């Protein structure tokens, strides 16, 4: 029972009812108390006022009898008035406290103590008071039968009529002659007050009980029952049953609280579902993450670890991390977990372990503190990633870097590493010193453009950024000498930035050899053209010989020569001398050794010059030449002297092919034909040299441009003509190819890019 009461004490309904009941009891009790007190005060005031009026009535009623000194009348008046049931006693005292009149005969002429209860009101001071208000003259006391009595004593004052009366004289200096004491019973008044008190108390109890009952049922229905439902609902939520709802069919705060709890339950359910999902995800991440994860306490013991760690090391419960990881009996010298426990900060480190097979396993470890709700470090999480493969790759990479750096430094060709924006030299290999004469420390940080000719820097700076290949570029060595190089440019990565990797090939000696070969080819070509050149020179010499013989005969015969004839013959001599001079100069220019220099060239002019020096040989052999030239061909960039050699070589090959075919078969005269064709195609100028000779067999078609390859008999060809022609065309930025069918003649197609209008140069960088 005590436990039930104890449980009841802790219920909010009990506390609410007791609190409200006590408050209501105090309020009603206070109201009843003050109401009873007020009513008692009103009743007593009415009784006192009535008694005071009765006292005045008696005093006034006996006043006349006293003036006549009629004692019988006074007694009769007092007796008559004293017969009223509520009047208990009427007394008249003289100034000495003797009762002179009373409604009780036994009290007449008896004396009372002047300090008695009735007299003490006036005689409490000396001299006695003569003026006293009603409250002080009123007294309430108990009668022998237990009822309350109300007494009012009133002083009888000395009047002038009394002090001057002839029958009894009172000194005029006496203010008070005696006192009238009227005592009335309060029995009925007490009954009335008691009845009123009981009524008020009963009413208060009734109101308290009714109000308490209403409050009890109100609290029970609208507070206790909803609270029980809310408690049950919250208990279900606490157990994880988030779908259940609290049913409170009220629109007050309890209903709002029920709705809030239902909403809270739904939201908690959703959050819990999401939390469980995240928990599962984190658990899966923790277990499936491809690294080793451990949680260690302050003693470096393993609290928790993932499957990766468990499968890898198979630790025993409560094992130390250093024993599980490395098989050690003591902690590591530089333990990142220990440092995290000391300073509370994450730490990073690399660990290694020698396996049973002698191999080494490497990890990279990262630690992070685990704190409780008081922010105290209680454990450390360590994440380790196996970097053995990366470590081996780093070692291999280091070896590879050393290897390739060694190759870089020992390459026979100079290699430069240039800043992509400024073209400054960031690095270079040792071959730079061999080719250019600069020490490595002298050239690094300088501009790569300082190696170019002063007037070519701007042009090649642009090409360095655009093209990947630059051929036959002039460079300046440290000693001031000029060398020819081919440049290969490729973008690359350098630590921290993008760079250009530039490889240099010194072609100076190769060009010198090529020049010698070209010159030798020219000399061989001149030998091939000797017959034609002799015939070309023989014609003007014959004219000169004829004219000189004519003049000699005329002079010997002393004959007169007409002026028009003389003038005409001299003009012919002069023109044929000019013709012989042009042939000789042409041969001299063709035979002269010259450096490659690309200039603006009209292709037709070069073709005509080549044909002019070679035309006589073709005529002698009866070979027809057909020209198919498109008008207004664009200008190209080329070396005219070398390009003339190309056309001469091709004409010689065409001539020989036709002669070879003519010797082997009976062919008509019309079949000895060479066609020269020039036309524009897109951004190129194309030249075709077609013959009606033997043609080129397909198996050797791809070899004809190789050096020293020839199909001619020994002593009749060097095998350099087409090879040199191929190099010359390529140096001019063009291409050359052969198209042929055996027995149907051959066609050589040469293509040159049209001159670039902006910089006046052909693109020779490809």
C-alpha positions as a printed Julia matrix, in Angstrom:
766×3 Matrix{Float64}:
   0.0     0.0      0.0
   2.87    2.29     0.78
   4.35    1.61    -2.62
   1.02    2.39    -4.29
   0.81    5.63    -2.37
   4.39    6.38    -3.27
   3.66    5.8     -6.96
   0.54    7.92    -6.63
   2.59   10.74    -5.11
   4.78   10.85    -8.19
   1.9    11.07   -10.64
   1.23   14.45   -12.2
  -2.53   13.95   -11.84
  -2.15   13.47    -8.1
   0.1    16.5     -7.85
  -2.27   18.54    -9.97
  -5.36   17.53    -7.99
  -3.65   18.02    -4.61
  -2.18   21.36    -5.68
  -5.45   22.64    -7.12
  -7.43   21.17    -4.17
  -5.17   22.79    -1.61
  -5.27   26.08    -3.47
  -9.08   25.82    -3.69
  -9.3    24.84    -0.01
  -7.18   27.78     1.02
  -9.21   30.14    -1.15
 -12.58   28.84     0.07
 -11.38   28.7      3.69
 -10.1    32.24     3.46
 -13.36   33.33     1.9
 -15.38   31.54     4.63
 -13.21   32.94     7.4
 -13.46   36.53     6.26
 -17.16   36.13     5.48
 -17.91   34.72     8.95
 -15.73   37.33    10.59
 -17.48   40.05     8.63
 -20.95   38.76     9.47
 -20.04   38.35    13.16
 -18.7    41.89    13.18
 -21.91   43.16    11.58
 -24.11   41.25    14.06
 -22.09   42.38    17.03
 -22.13   45.95    15.8
 -25.93   45.76    15.52
 -26.22   44.19    19.0
 -23.89   46.79    20.51
 -25.77   49.59    18.78
 -29.08   48.2     19.99
 -27.79   47.75    23.5
 -26.38   51.27    23.44
 -29.77   52.58    22.33
 -31.39   50.6     25.14
 -28.92   52.11    27.6
 -29.72   55.6     26.41
 -33.42   54.77    26.59
 -33.09   53.61    30.2
 -30.96   56.61    31.09
 -33.43   58.98    29.53
 -36.37   57.07    31.06
 -34.99   57.36    34.54
 -33.79   60.95    34.09
 -37.1    62.5     35.11
 -37.54   60.22    38.09
 -34.04   61.07    39.19
 -34.81   64.77    38.95
 -37.81   64.2     41.21
 -35.73   61.88    43.37
 -38.47   59.27    43.0
 -36.72   56.03    43.76
 -39.86   53.96    43.37
 -40.34   55.22    39.86
 -36.76   54.48    39.02
 -36.99   50.95    40.37
 -40.25   50.39    38.56
 -38.77   51.56    35.27
 -35.74   49.34    35.71
 -37.89   46.35    36.7
 -40.14   46.8     33.74
 -37.31   47.13    31.3
 -35.4    44.22    32.91
 -38.3    41.9     32.26
 -37.33   41.74    28.57
 -35.83   38.27    27.87
 -32.63   39.49    26.29
 -31.84   41.85    29.17
 -29.78   40.09    31.76
 -29.07   42.91    34.25
 -29.58   46.67    34.73
 -27.59   48.46    37.38
 -27.07   52.08    38.41
 -23.9    52.73    40.41
 -23.09   55.79    42.38
 -19.69   57.35    42.29
 -18.43   55.06    45.06
 -19.33   51.84    43.21
 -22.5    51.09    45.24
 -25.43   49.65    43.33
 -28.32   51.96    43.99
 -30.78   50.52    41.52
 -31.02   47.07    39.88
 -33.53   44.77    38.32
 -32.32   42.29    40.87
 -33.4    43.3     44.44
 -30.58   41.31    45.99
 -27.95   43.56    44.47
 -29.44   46.89    45.64
 -27.21   48.83    48.04
 -24.38   46.37    47.57
 -20.95   47.69    46.75
 -18.56   46.5     44.12
 -14.84   46.9     43.79
 -14.15   50.17    42.1
 -11.59   48.3     40.01
 -14.06   45.7     39.04
 -14.63   44.86    35.37
 -17.43   47.37    34.79
 -15.92   50.19    36.82
 -12.38   49.67    35.66
 -13.28   51.15    32.31
 -13.37   54.64    33.87
 -11.33   54.15    37.0
  -8.24   52.64    35.33
  -6.76   56.12    35.51
  -6.61   58.71    38.24
  -8.54   60.87    38.12
 -11.23   58.7     36.47
 -12.07   59.34    32.87
 -15.23   61.23    32.19
 -15.39   60.85    28.4
 -15.11   57.29    26.96
 -16.18   56.11    23.54
 -18.59   53.27    22.97
 -15.96   50.6     22.11
 -14.21   51.17    25.42
 -17.49   51.13    27.36
 -18.49   47.84    25.78
 -17.46   44.48    27.23
 -18.29   40.86    26.44
 -17.95   38.2     29.05
 -19.26   34.74    29.91
 -22.22   34.06    32.14
 -22.19   31.24    34.69
 -24.39   29.15    32.39
 -21.78   29.41    29.59
 -23.51   31.95    27.35
 -21.99   35.23    26.3
 -23.12   38.53    27.83
 -22.75   42.02    26.46
 -22.38   44.88    28.88
 -22.36   48.59    28.19
 -21.66   51.01    31.01
 -22.58   54.62    30.54
 -21.58   57.44    32.87
 -24.34   59.59    34.45
 -23.13   63.15    34.16
 -23.83   65.97    36.57
 -26.27   68.47    35.08
 -26.96   72.03    36.19
 -30.45   71.03    37.15
 -29.02   68.46    39.52
 -26.56   70.8     41.21
 -29.2    73.51    41.71
 -32.15   71.32    42.7
 -33.64   72.06    46.1
 -34.2    68.46    46.96
 -30.68   67.14    46.7
 -27.72   69.16    45.89
 -24.72   67.77    44.01
 -21.66   69.88    43.91
 -21.33   71.55    40.6
 -17.68   70.5     40.32
 -18.65   66.86    40.15
 -18.87   65.85    36.5
 -19.92   62.24    36.98
 -22.55   61.26    39.46
 -22.6    57.54    38.75
 -22.95   54.98    36.01
 -25.65   52.96    34.26
 -24.6    49.4     33.46
 -26.83   47.42    31.1
 -26.01   43.74    30.46
 -27.84   41.86    27.72
 -27.62   38.17    26.81
 -25.95   37.15    23.53
 -27.4    33.67    23.58
 -29.65   34.2     20.6
 -26.99   36.15    18.87
 -24.5    33.32    19.45
 -27.02   30.85    18.06
 -27.54   33.03    15.02
 -23.81   33.42    14.53
 -23.23   29.68    15.02
 -25.94   28.88    12.54
 -24.43   31.3     10.07
 -20.95   29.89    10.63
 -22.2    26.39    10.02
 -23.97   27.54     6.89
 -20.91   29.26     5.58
 -18.65   26.32     6.42
 -21.13   23.9      4.89
 -21.37   26.0      1.8
 -17.59   26.2      1.6
 -17.3    22.44     2.02
 -19.97   21.91    -0.61
 -18.3    24.27    -3.04
 -14.92   22.66    -2.34
 -16.26   19.16    -2.87
 -18.16   20.07    -6.02
 -15.27   22.01    -7.46
 -12.79   19.29    -6.49
 -15.02   16.66    -8.04
 -15.3    18.63   -11.26
 -11.56   19.26   -11.3
 -10.88   15.6    -10.57
 -13.06   14.36   -13.42
 -11.76   17.13   -15.72
  -8.16   16.26   -14.93
  -8.91   12.56   -15.19
 -10.56   12.89   -18.6
  -8.66   15.73   -20.21
  -5.28   15.38   -18.52
  -4.71   11.97   -16.95
  -6.03    9.79   -19.77
  -4.35   11.82   -22.57
  -1.11   11.81   -20.57
  -1.33    8.02   -20.22
  -1.79    7.75   -24.0
   1.09   10.14   -24.56
   3.3     8.16   -22.17
   2.36    4.91   -23.89
   3.02    6.47   -27.29
   6.4     7.82   -26.23
   7.28    4.44   -24.71
   6.46    2.8    -28.05
   8.64    5.38   -29.82
  11.39    4.65   -27.29
  11.07    0.95   -28.17
  11.42    1.77   -31.85
   7.76    1.48   -32.9
   7.61    4.71   -34.86
   4.49    3.87   -36.86
   2.09    3.78   -33.87
   0.17    6.98   -33.2
  -1.2     8.56   -30.05
  -4.97    9.15   -30.4
  -6.11   12.18   -28.41
  -9.35   13.6    -29.78
  -8.9    17.04   -28.3
  -8.16   20.32   -29.96
  -6.38   21.8    -26.98
  -2.74   21.66   -25.99
  -3.02   17.92   -25.28
  -4.2    17.34   -28.83
  -1.42   19.55   -30.16
   1.06   17.67   -27.98
  -0.25   14.35   -29.34
   0.11   15.63   -32.9
   3.61   16.84   -32.08
   4.52   13.44   -30.61
   3.06   11.65   -33.65
   5.0    13.96   -35.94
   8.1    13.48   -33.84
   7.64    9.71   -34.07
   7.32    9.84   -37.84
  10.32   12.11   -38.17
  12.34   10.0    -35.75
  11.32    6.94   -37.76
  12.47    8.57   -40.97
  15.66    9.78   -39.33
  16.21    6.39   -37.76
  15.7     4.69   -41.12
  18.16    7.09   -42.7
  20.49    6.67   -39.73
  20.3     2.89   -40.0
  20.99    3.19   -43.71
  23.97    5.43   -43.06
  25.06    3.15   -40.24
  24.96    0.18   -42.59
  26.8     2.19   -45.23
  29.45    3.3    -42.74
  29.7    -0.23   -41.4
  30.15   -1.53   -44.92
  32.68    1.2    -45.61
  34.48    0.37   -42.4
  34.54   -3.32   -43.24
  35.02   -3.15   -47.0
  37.31   -0.15   -47.38
  40.52   -1.33   -49.1
  42.79   -0.35   -46.23
  43.59   -1.44   -42.69
  41.52    0.29   -39.98
  42.07   -0.2    -36.24
  40.85    1.58   -33.11
  43.32    1.44   -30.2
  42.95    2.44   -26.56
  45.44    4.45   -24.55
  47.47    1.27   -23.91
  47.77    0.63   -27.67
  45.45   -2.37   -27.43
  43.17   -3.15   -30.35
  39.54   -2.28   -29.52
  38.13   -2.77   -32.97
  39.36   -3.49   -36.51
  37.91   -4.19   -39.95
  37.92   -7.37   -42.02
  40.94   -6.29   -44.02
  43.02   -6.12   -40.85
  41.5    -9.32   -39.46
  42.12  -11.31   -42.63
  45.63   -9.92   -43.01
  46.98  -10.36   -39.45
  44.45  -12.61   -37.65
  44.93  -10.77   -34.33
  43.93  -12.26   -30.97
  41.39  -10.33   -28.82
  43.08   -7.55   -26.82
  46.3    -7.81   -28.81
  48.69   -4.87   -28.99
  48.94   -3.05   -32.3
  52.73   -3.36   -32.53
  52.5    -7.13   -31.95
  49.68   -7.59   -34.49
  51.33   -5.42   -37.14
  54.99   -6.31   -36.77
  55.24   -9.13   -34.28
  57.09   -6.82   -31.86
  57.06   -7.18   -28.08
  57.36   -3.43   -27.49
  55.94   -0.35   -29.1
  57.56    1.27   -32.11
  60.13    4.03   -31.63
  58.05    6.62   -33.51
  54.45    5.62   -32.93
  51.91    8.0    -34.55
  49.16    6.62   -32.28
  51.16    7.54   -29.18
  51.81   11.05   -30.52
  48.09   11.52   -31.18
  47.31   10.41   -27.6
  49.77   13.03   -26.33
  48.86   16.11   -28.38
  45.41   15.16   -29.74
  46.39   15.95   -33.34
  46.36   13.7    -36.43
  49.74   12.28   -37.38
  51.17   10.68   -40.5
  53.9     8.13   -40.88
  55.26    5.26   -42.92
  55.66    1.78   -41.49
  57.47   -1.3    -42.78
  57.42   -4.98   -41.89
  59.7    -7.82   -42.94
  57.56  -10.78   -43.94
  58.35  -14.43   -43.31
  59.52  -14.86   -46.9
  62.03  -12.05   -46.51
  60.05   -9.48   -48.5
  59.15   -6.11   -47.03
  55.67   -4.67   -46.79
  55.19   -0.91   -46.52
  52.22    1.03   -45.13
  51.36    4.67   -44.85
  49.56    5.33   -41.53
  47.22    8.19   -40.61
  45.93    8.61   -37.05
  42.98   10.56   -35.68
  41.8    10.99   -32.04
  38.51    9.5    -30.8
  36.93   11.69   -28.1
  34.08   11.15   -25.63
  31.31   13.61   -24.78
  33.72   15.46   -22.46
  36.15   15.98   -25.35
  38.62   13.63   -23.7
  40.74   11.36   -25.91
  39.71    7.79   -25.15
  41.08    6.03   -28.23
  42.84    6.58   -31.55
  41.76    5.43   -34.99
  44.61    4.4    -37.27
  44.11    3.96   -41.02
  46.9     2.16   -42.88
  47.2     1.82   -46.63
  49.46   -0.77   -48.2
  51.92    1.13   -50.41
  54.25   -1.76   -51.13
  53.45   -1.68   -54.83
  53.8     2.09   -54.92
  57.09    1.86   -53.06
  58.39   -0.61   -55.59
  57.16    1.58   -58.41
  58.92    4.54   -56.82
  62.12    2.55   -56.63
  61.71    1.45   -60.23
  60.85    5.01   -61.19
  63.95    6.28   -59.46
  66.02    3.72   -61.32
  64.24    4.63   -64.54
  64.82    8.32   -63.94
  68.48    7.69   -63.36
  68.58    5.55   -66.47
  66.82    8.07   -68.69
  68.72   10.97   -67.17
  71.88    9.1    -68.04
  70.55    8.58   -71.58
  69.57   12.26   -71.71
  73.05   13.37   -70.73
  74.84   10.91   -72.98
  72.79   11.37   -76.14
  75.05   12.35   -79.08
  72.53   14.98   -80.17
  72.01   18.17   -78.18
  68.71   18.21   -76.25
  67.25   21.39   -74.76
  64.38   21.81   -72.27
  62.71   25.17   -72.97
  60.13   27.18   -71.08
  57.01   27.05   -73.25
  56.22   30.75   -72.76
  59.62   32.46   -72.81
  61.69   29.85   -74.73
  64.39   30.21   -72.08
  66.67   27.19   -71.62
  65.78   25.3    -68.42
  68.05   22.32   -68.94
  70.27   20.67   -71.55
  72.49   17.64   -71.96
  76.24   17.37   -72.33
  76.18   17.2    -76.13
  75.37   20.91   -76.18
  78.95   21.61   -75.17
  80.27   19.35   -77.93
  78.19   20.9    -80.72
  77.84   24.53   -79.58
  80.89   24.98   -77.35
  78.83   26.35   -74.42
  79.2    24.85   -70.95
  75.93   23.77   -69.37
  76.01   26.45   -66.69
  76.76   29.11   -69.34
  73.71   28.43   -71.49
  71.04   27.59   -68.92
  68.58   30.48   -68.29
  69.53   32.07   -71.63
  67.05   32.37   -74.45
  67.16   29.59   -77.03
  66.66   32.27   -79.69
  70.18   33.56   -78.98
  71.46   30.59   -81.03
  69.75   31.89   -84.2
  70.98   34.46   -86.71
  70.03   37.95   -85.61
  67.82   38.64   -88.65
  66.04   35.27   -88.34
  65.11   35.33   -84.64
  61.65   36.78   -85.07
  60.73   34.38   -87.88
  61.94   31.27   -86.06
  60.46   32.31   -82.72
  57.05   32.09   -84.37
  57.86   28.76   -86.02
  59.17   27.33   -82.75
  55.7    27.78   -81.28
  53.8    26.48   -84.33
  55.81   23.74   -86.05
  57.25   20.51   -84.72
  60.09   20.27   -87.26
  62.46   22.93   -88.56
  64.96   21.85   -91.22
  68.3    23.36   -92.25
  68.31   26.12   -89.68
  71.42   28.22   -89.19
  72.78   28.32   -85.62
  75.73   30.19   -84.15
  78.31   28.42   -82.01
  80.07   30.02   -79.04
  83.13   30.71   -81.27
  80.89   32.51   -83.8
  80.92   29.8    -86.45
  77.72   28.97   -88.27
  76.33   25.44   -88.3
  73.27   23.95   -89.94
  70.87   21.97   -87.78
  67.54   20.21   -87.96
  65.25   20.93   -85.02
  62.61   18.56   -83.61
  60.15   20.14   -81.14
  57.71   18.29   -78.89
  55.65   19.5    -75.89
  56.5    17.74   -72.67
  56.06   17.89   -68.9
  58.77   19.24   -66.64
  58.48   19.32   -62.82
  55.87   21.98   -62.15
  55.37   23.3    -65.68
  54.87   22.56   -69.37
  57.97   22.75   -71.55
  59.23   22.2    -75.07
  61.66   19.37   -75.6
  63.98   20.36   -78.44
  66.31   17.86   -80.12
  69.05   19.18   -82.38
  70.71   17.31   -85.25
  73.9    18.85   -86.61
  73.64   18.46   -90.4
  76.55   20.72   -91.33
  78.82   17.89   -92.48
  75.92   16.13   -94.17
  75.09   19.27   -96.13
  78.73   19.62   -97.12
  78.7    16.03   -98.41
  75.39   16.67  -100.15
  76.86   19.78  -101.76
  79.79   17.73  -103.0
  77.43   15.06  -104.33
  75.24   17.7   -105.95
  78.34   19.27  -107.52
  79.53   15.88  -108.71
  76.08   15.24  -110.13
  76.28   18.59  -111.91
  79.63   17.67  -113.39
  78.21   14.33  -114.53
  75.23   16.15  -115.99
  77.57   18.53  -117.81
  79.35   15.51  -119.25
  75.98   14.15  -120.38
  75.24   17.53  -122.01
  78.66   17.91  -123.72
  77.42   16.87  -127.16
  74.46   19.17  -127.03
  76.5    22.07  -125.69
  79.11   21.56  -128.43
  76.39   21.62  -131.05
  74.88   24.74  -129.46
  78.28   26.5   -129.57
  79.02   25.18  -133.09
  76.13   27.09  -134.63
  77.22   30.63  -133.59
  80.85   29.72  -134.42
  79.79   28.56  -137.9
  78.02   31.87  -138.49
  81.06   33.8   -137.29
  83.34   31.61  -139.47
  81.17   32.16  -142.56
  81.09   35.94  -142.03
  84.85   36.13  -141.38
  85.58   34.01  -144.53
  83.32   36.27  -146.6
  85.13   39.35  -145.32
  88.56   37.81  -145.99
  87.62   36.95  -149.58
  86.32   40.45  -150.19
  89.44   41.97  -148.7
  91.76   39.68  -150.68
  89.91   40.49  -153.89
  89.81   44.11  -152.87
  86.09   44.14  -153.47
  83.76   46.68  -152.05
  81.24   45.49  -149.45
  77.92   47.23  -149.5
  77.09   48.96  -146.28
  73.72   47.18  -145.76
  75.4    43.8   -146.27
  78.24   44.74  -143.95
  75.84   45.94  -141.29
  73.67   42.83  -141.56
  76.63   40.45  -141.28
  78.11   42.3   -138.3
  74.75   42.18  -136.5
  74.64   38.4   -137.08
  78.17   38.03  -135.73
  77.29   40.08  -132.66
  74.08   38.16  -131.91
  75.81   34.76  -132.27
  78.64   35.9   -130.0
  75.97   36.88  -127.39
  74.35   33.51  -127.84
  77.65   31.68  -127.27
  78.29   33.88  -124.23
  74.88   33.06  -122.74
  75.53   29.34  -123.23
  78.93   29.58  -121.58
  77.57   31.69  -118.65
  74.69   29.29  -118.22
  77.11   26.38  -118.01
  79.3    28.34  -115.6
  76.36   29.17  -113.32
  75.09   25.62  -113.44
  78.52   24.2   -112.6
  79.13   26.72  -109.8
  78.93   25.34  -106.22
  76.35   27.37  -104.29
  74.66   27.2   -100.91
  70.97   26.45  -100.62
  69.05   29.67  -100.5
  65.3    29.81  -101.0
  64.03   32.81  -102.93
  60.95   33.74  -104.9
  60.89   31.75  -108.12
  58.73   31.58  -111.2
  58.71   27.88  -111.88
  58.31   28.24  -115.67
  61.49   30.33  -115.95
  63.52   27.56  -114.25
  61.96   24.9   -116.48
  62.74   26.95  -119.61
  66.38   27.45  -118.57
  66.79   23.7   -117.98
  65.23   22.93  -121.34
  67.35   25.58  -123.1
  70.64   23.98  -122.05
  69.33   20.54  -122.92
  67.11   21.12  -125.93
  69.79   20.45  -128.56
  70.38   16.91  -127.3
  66.68   16.17  -127.55
  66.54   17.53  -131.07
  69.49   15.42  -132.13
  67.69   12.3   -130.87
  64.42   13.31  -132.48
  62.57   13.62  -129.2
  59.62   15.98  -129.25
  58.87   18.16  -126.25
  55.28   19.23  -125.52
  54.51   22.08  -123.15
  51.23   22.27  -121.19
  51.66   25.32  -119.02
  48.85   26.98  -117.11
  48.96   30.77  -117.24
  49.67   33.0   -114.27
  51.13   30.34  -112.02
  51.82   31.59  -108.44
  55.33   32.18  -107.13
  57.03   29.49  -105.05
  60.04   29.51  -102.73
  63.03   27.52  -104.07
  66.72   27.56  -104.95
  66.61   28.2   -108.76
  70.05   26.72  -109.44
  69.3    23.47  -107.64
  65.78   23.29  -109.02
  67.22   23.6   -112.57
  69.43   20.59  -111.77
  66.29   18.62  -110.79
  64.6    19.32  -114.11
  67.83   18.51  -116.05
  68.18   15.19  -114.18
  64.57   14.29  -114.98
  65.0    15.26  -118.66
  68.17   13.12  -118.86
  66.31   10.15  -117.34
  63.44   10.66  -119.77
  65.85   10.89  -122.7
  67.67    7.7   -121.65
  64.38    5.82  -121.1
  63.2     6.75  -124.59
  66.57    5.81  -126.15
  66.49    2.44  -124.35
  63.0     1.7   -125.59
  63.95    2.82  -129.14
  66.87    0.42  -129.23
  64.78   -2.56  -128.12
  61.78   -2.14  -130.4
  60.68   -0.61  -133.64
  58.86    2.53  -132.59
  57.5     5.33  -134.63
  58.96    8.78  -134.5
  55.92   10.17  -132.81
  56.47    7.97  -129.78
  59.65    9.83  -128.83
  57.93   12.41  -126.71
  58.45   14.26  -123.43
  55.56   16.24  -121.98
  56.19   19.13  -119.56
  53.07   20.16  -117.67
  52.64   22.81  -114.93
  49.38   23.73  -113.16
  47.92   24.91  -109.9
  46.16   22.49  -107.57
  44.66   23.92  -104.34
  47.51   25.67  -102.48
  50.24   23.98  -104.52
  51.97   24.33  -107.88
  52.39   20.95  -109.58
  54.83   19.91  -112.32
  54.56   16.69  -114.31
  57.41   15.39  -116.51
  56.07   12.49  -118.58
  57.97   10.41  -121.13
  57.18    7.58  -123.55
  60.15    5.48  -122.51
  60.51    2.03  -121.06
  58.83    2.86  -117.76
  59.9     1.72  -114.29
  59.21   -1.84  -113.14
  56.91   -1.95  -110.11
  59.37   -3.87  -107.83
  61.95   -1.07  -108.05
  59.51    1.88  -108.12
  59.93    2.53  -104.39
  63.76    2.33  -104.57
  64.5     4.81  -107.33
  65.06    7.72  -104.9
  67.57    5.79  -102.79
  71.21    6.93  -103.11
  73.4     5.04  -105.57
  70.45    3.04  -106.87
  70.48    2.84  -110.68
  69.21    0.56  -113.44
  71.8     1.77  -115.95
  74.86   -0.17  -117.0
  78.1     0.23  -115.07
  79.82    3.43  -116.07
  76.67    5.05  -117.4
  75.07    6.2   -114.14
  76.04    7.1   -110.57
  72.66    6.44  -108.91
  72.7     9.95  -107.36
  70.51   11.91  -109.79
  67.06   11.03  -108.42
  68.34   10.86  -104.82
  69.78   14.39  -105.09
  66.65   15.59  -106.86
  64.53   14.16  -104.03
  66.62   16.03  -101.43
  66.49   19.32  -103.37
  62.71   19.17  -103.77
  62.29   18.32  -100.08
  64.57   21.24   -99.08
  62.27   23.5   -101.07
  59.32   22.23   -99.05
  57.93   20.14  -101.9
  57.34   16.49  -102.71
  58.29   14.27  -105.63
  56.86   10.93  -106.63
  57.02    8.6   -109.62
  54.07    6.93  -111.37
  54.81    4.32  -114.01
  53.79    1.16  -115.8
  56.48   -0.97  -117.29
  56.68   -0.41  -121.08
  54.22    2.54  -120.9
  56.58    5.33  -119.87
  57.05    7.13  -116.52
  55.69   10.3   -114.96
  57.41   12.3   -112.22
  55.08   14.58  -110.24
  56.61   17.42  -108.27
  54.51   19.56  -105.89
  55.57   22.9   -104.37
  53.63   24.94  -101.79
  52.61   28.4   -102.92
  54.59   31.2   -101.32
  53.16   32.39   -97.97
  51.85   35.9    -98.62
  52.35   37.1    -95.03
  56.04   36.4    -94.4
  57.2    35.85   -98.0
  58.51   32.4    -97.19
  57.36   28.96   -98.07
  56.62   26.54   -95.28
  59.74   24.37   -95.25
  59.34   23.16   -91.69
  57.37   20.02   -92.49
